[in-house]
Amino acid sequence: MIESIVGSTNKERVLVYLYARNEGYAREIARFFSVDLAPVQKQLERLEAGGVIYSWRAGKTVLFAFNPRFLFLKELQILLEKVVGFYPEDMQEKLVMNRRRPRRRGKPV
């Protein structure tokens, strides 16, 4: 949708994912969109080099989130909010659902 503005589809996916979930790591983003890991990692590196996102380590995992010091963060978030609004309903629900650990055995759905 905005790949012509940001430069690539994978960069758009990374930005949308980080906007919807507030943080994420490369493999998680690649699995969510069913794409290869290498292009996602490349886009994360480029966005970090540009100051749009920052990273930190949690054990062996490198997590990424939007840099609160990025000059155009509010404008970018407004744009990404509109982009997410054009996604299909089921994709919007999957993006917002931020479940990271398995359900307890025997717990009703």
N, C-alpha and C positions, 0 to 999 in steps of 0.2 A: 504494500500500500504506500509506504513512504520510502521504499528502497531507492527511488530516484533522488530523494533528498539526502538520505544518510549514506548512500553509496552501495549497499548490498542488502540482500534479503536476510542474510545471517546476522548482520548488524542490527537490522530492525527487530529480528526475533530476540536477540540478546537484550536490547533496550526494553522491549515490551515485557519480557519475562522479569527483568529486574524491577520494572515499574510495578508490575502486578504483585510480585512476591517480596519486594524490598531487598532481597539478597538471593544469591544462588551461586552454584559452582558449575564449571564447564560441562562436566558429564551429565549433570542434572538437566541443564538447558538442552543439550544435544539429545538426550533421551526424550524429553518432553515434546520436542518438535520432530523427532525421528530423523535427525540429520547426523552426519559424521562429526566426530569430536574435533578434528583438526581445524576446520573453518571457524568453529565457535571459539576455540582457544585463541585463534589469530585475531578475531574481532575483539575479544576481551582484552588482549594485549594492546591493540590499537586504541581502544577506548580508554584504557588506563594510562597509556602514554600521552593521550590528549587531555587528561585530567577530568574526564567525564565521570569515571568510576574509580574506585580504589579497591585494594584487596588486603586481606589479612589471612593468617593461617589459623585454622582450628584443627589441631592435630596434624594430620598429613594433608588435609583438604584446604585448598585455597578458595576462600569465599570472596565474592564481589558484591558491591553495593554502589549506589550513586554517591558521588562526592558532594557533600553538602556545601563545599566551597566553590563548586563549579558556577561560573558567572551566569549561565543561562539555564540553570536547573529548573526553575519554576516554569519557564516557557517550554522547555523540553517535556516536563511532566504534563503540562496542559495538552501538548501535541499528542503525547502517548496516550492520554486519557481518551482523546477523540479516536485514535487508532483502535484502541481496545473496544470502544463502542461499536465499531464496524465489524468486529469479529463475530462469528456465529455464536448463538446463546450457549451451546454446549462447550465451545472453546473458552468463552468468558468464564464459565463456572469452573472449568478445569484449571484455568489460570489463577483464579482467586482461591481455590481450595489448596491450602498450604499444609498438607498432611505429610509428616516426615517419618513417622514410626508406625509399626504395624498395630493393628487392633488387638486388644486383649482376647485370648482364646475364650470362646463361649459368649462373648459380649454380643447382644443383639444389634443388628444393623438398623 
